[in-house]
Structures are given as C-alpha cells and as structure tokens.
C-alpha cells in the first residue's frame, strides 16, 4: 500500500509520461519513421540503423553530464521538461523534411532529446513511490505506457493520411501527456551535497556487472523495438495495417501484464524476476524465426510481455542498489548500457540480415541474453560477498 503522503495522483501523473513516450516509441521508432524512410524517401534499413545508433552514441555522453548536474542541483524535473519540449519541437521540424538526409539529421536530434527525457523521467520514480512498491509503481507506468502505445498506434494510424501528419500528431501527444509529470510530481529535494563522483561509481563492481548484464538483455529489447515492423514487412510481407495490429495487440496484453509483473516482483524480489528474463528472451529468439505467419500474433504478444517485464523490473533493481542522491547519474549509466545495446544490436541484426537473411539474424540474437545471464550471475555472487 502506498505511503499516505504518496497519493495516487502523483503516481498516475508520473506514469503519464510512460503513456506519452510509448506513443512516441511505437509510432516513431517502430512504425512510421522507419517505413517512411524506406518506402517514401528511398532509404535502406541501414540508414535508419545508423541514424538511430549515432544519436544514441551522442546521447550517452550527454546523459552523464545532465544526470550529474540534475543530481547535484536537484533539477531532474526541469531538465526532463526541457528535453520533452525539444524532442517534440524536433518532430514538427521532421514533418517538414522532404529529403532523405534532412530527415535523418532531424531524426538524430528528435531521438537525442527523447533519450535524455527517459533518463530523467526514470530518476523521478523515487519521488512517487516507496522502496517496498517500486516494482508495482514501475509496472503501473509500463502498463499505462502500453495503453498509450496501443491507443496511439490505432488513432494516429487511423487519422493520419501520411507519415508526416503522424509526426505532428505524435509531437502534440508526446508533449501534452508529459505535462502532468511536470505539474503534479513533486521532486524530492535530494541533492548530492558533496557532488557526484563518477570515479566512485566506476569502482562499484556490483553495479557495473548489473549494467553490463543489462546491455546484453536490452540489446534484444531494442532490436525488436526498432526492426519489428521491417521484419514483418520483409519476411511475412505484411502491410502497414497488419503490422500495426501485431504491435498494438502485443501492447494491450503488456498493459494488463506489467502491473501484475510489478506486484510479483515486489513480493518475490525484482532481482529474481529480472533474472528469469534472460533465458526467456533467448528462448523466444530461438522460436520466432520458425513461426508460421498464422502464429505471428502470438509471438508479438510474447515479445510484448517480455518488453514490459524488462522495463518494469530494471528500474527498481537499479534504484535498490543506488544511493538516493545519485539516482539520475546511475540511470545515466544504465542509459549508456541501453544505448550501446541499441547500437550493437541493430547493427548486428542488419549485418547478419544483409549477408544471410532476416530469420537468421533474429535467431542469432539469442546469444546476447544468454551472455547477459552469465554476467548477471556474477553480479549476484558479487552482491553476496
């Protein structure tokens, strides 16, 4: 049960950004931008891969400095709102691009500021939740987020006559649904009085092993997010509406499952549930390439649940091992792990897909969560020492 001072309004207001960012992710990253880039502007999958990966590379450098500054001066919320505004403005600029390279450049900045908003948002979880229900609160955010993804995909796909009009709708939705986080979440006045030592964090072996394990697990997650639409198009020859239905159906199931996963994690321990995700992802990648088209929706739902479980548990596990005055900075380190994963995974998948085929590329992804599982086992041993 939430502490008396933690009302449901701040929690739902915080979770409203999960709603907003999943509208962004589902529509921009998973469907409309990659399809627009490849089908309308004449780009190739590698154009998207390189644009996405390069923006993430820059974002990981920014995240350390911004997270450290946010922790030192207790400015997590103001910097979060600034990142949201800049990303939404970038989407409006993207909608006016009419060449491949101008679109790639505009997308670079859109994604750059979007990624910063995620880091700062995650650090605000400690302002709306207590230690004993961090996973449930995180799961509420993930669940509401998937509702946003499903609703956003359906409504924006239905009312957008072109991809560029979809960018405008997404910009408006992303900005408006982020505002409750700014209005109703009261940031805890926790300042790193003596500053935040990056060197000290780099000496925390337990934390670094966890971050490294996250790299290999989220490599799988980010690759699915980025290339699901292209995979369904290339392998199963599915049209835009069919792709939207697969992703939206998975999102609805994830929305219902994430709070339950969060509740389970609070009772059993977030680390235990998180540990189970590594073999689950590996098994899914071993099965997915051999699934006939009639069962694609089942696999879509499976990956949706796995994605929800990752985002539900990863935040509480990190908060559990982090000093309160360093949460934003440590989430920046997690973002480095995730961004590196989002660079390595897509490049790997694109490379294998081009030299062999996309089914083999997907099958090969199973090795990454298995490596992450091995590293996480060392993390647990280090924690017990």
Buried (B, 14 or more C-beta within 10 A) or exposed (E): EBEEEBEEEBBBBBBBBBBBBBBBBBBBBBBBBBBBBBEBBEBEBBBBBBBBBBBBBBBBEBBBEBBBBBBBEBBBBBBBBBBBBBBBBBBBBBBEBEEBEBBBBBBBBBBBBBBBBBBBBBBBBBBBBEEEBBBBBBBBBBBBBBBBBBBBBBBBBEEBEEBBBBBBBBBBBBBEBBBBBBEBBEBBEBBBEEEBEBEEBEEBEBBBBBBBBBBBBBBBBBBBBBBBBBBBBBBBEBEBEBBBBBBBBBBBBBBEBBBBBBBBBBEEBBBEBBBEBBEBBBBBBEBBBEBEEEEBBEBBBBBBBBBBBBBBBBBBBBBBBBBEBBBBBBBBBBBBBBBBBBBBBBBBBBBBBEEEBBBEBBBBBBBBBBBBBEBBBBBBEBBEE
